[in-house]
Amino acid sequence: MEVKIYRVEGLIFKTKILRNLKKKEGVLTKRKVVYKFTKELLGINEKDVLERIYSLFGSAYKVKRNKIKILKVEEISENDIRDKNLKKFVEYIKNGKF
């Protein structure tokens, strides 16, 4: 099993409940919010990485899987990593320190 590095780009659709400015009781104001994300992960294949994305963002943003839209999944090389922590982790693995 060879572990590869993937970059996932997508959108999270969430409904936010806002406080009322006029302080009327019983009336809720809702607003739809769209978050754009880019995440780099280690994984064996694309299916594994997508499952991890759904798990991470589902727990962090409290959204269902159907509210997370994946736009692009691409395999990247070690030189193209933008995430500093992932870059250090890959270097530790490569040097045998981990």
N, C-alpha and C positions, 0 to 999 in steps of 0.2 A: 504494500500500500504506500503510494507516494502522496505526500501532502502537498497541496498546491495553494497558492495565494489568489483570492478572488476579491474583486471590487464590485460592490452591489450599490446601485443607485435606485432610488424610489421615492414614493410619496406616502405620507400617513394622513388619512382623513379622520378628523376628530370633531365632535360636537362639544363645545364648551358652554357651560352654564355661567352666566354673568350675574352679578348682583344688580339689583335695580337701583337706579340713581334717585328715583322719587320715593323710594322706600315703601312701595305698596306691597302689602302682604298678599301672598298667594299667586303673584304674577312672576313668572320666570322668563328671563330673556336668554335665548340660545343663539350661539354664533358658530358657524362652521369654520374650522381652522385647518389649513393644509400645511404640514411640515415636510420639507424636502430633506432627504438624508443621503449620505454617502458613507458606506461602511466597508472596511477591509477586514477579511477574515481568512483564517486557515481552514481548509477542508479537503476532503477526499474527492468530492465531486460537487456539481452545482446543486443537486437535490439536497445534499447534506448542508450546504451553506444556506440555502433558502429556508430550510427547516429551522436553522439556528437564528436567522434573521427574524422569522415570525415569532420565535420564542422570546428573543431579547426585547424586541419592540412591543410585543404584546404585554410583557410584564412591566416594562418601563413606562409606556404610555397608556396602559389599560385599554387597549383596543382589540377588537376581534381580527382574525386573519383576513377577512374579506374587506377590511378597511385599510389594509396595507397593500399598495400597488407597487410591484417591482417593475422598474423601467428598463434596467440593463444589468446583466451579470457578465463580467468579463474576467478572464484569467490574466494575471499580471506577473511580471517578473520581480525579482528582489530589488532591482534598481528603481522600480516605479512606485515603491511603497511610500505613501504620504504620512501614515500614522507613525509617530515616533516610537510609541511603546511596542507596536508590532515589529517595527524595524529592529529595535534592540533585541526582542525575543528571537527573531529569525537569526540575528548575528550570534546570539548565545548558543542556539541550537547548532549552527554551522561550525562554531569553534569548539563544540563539545563541552561547554561549561555548564550546560543545563541537563 
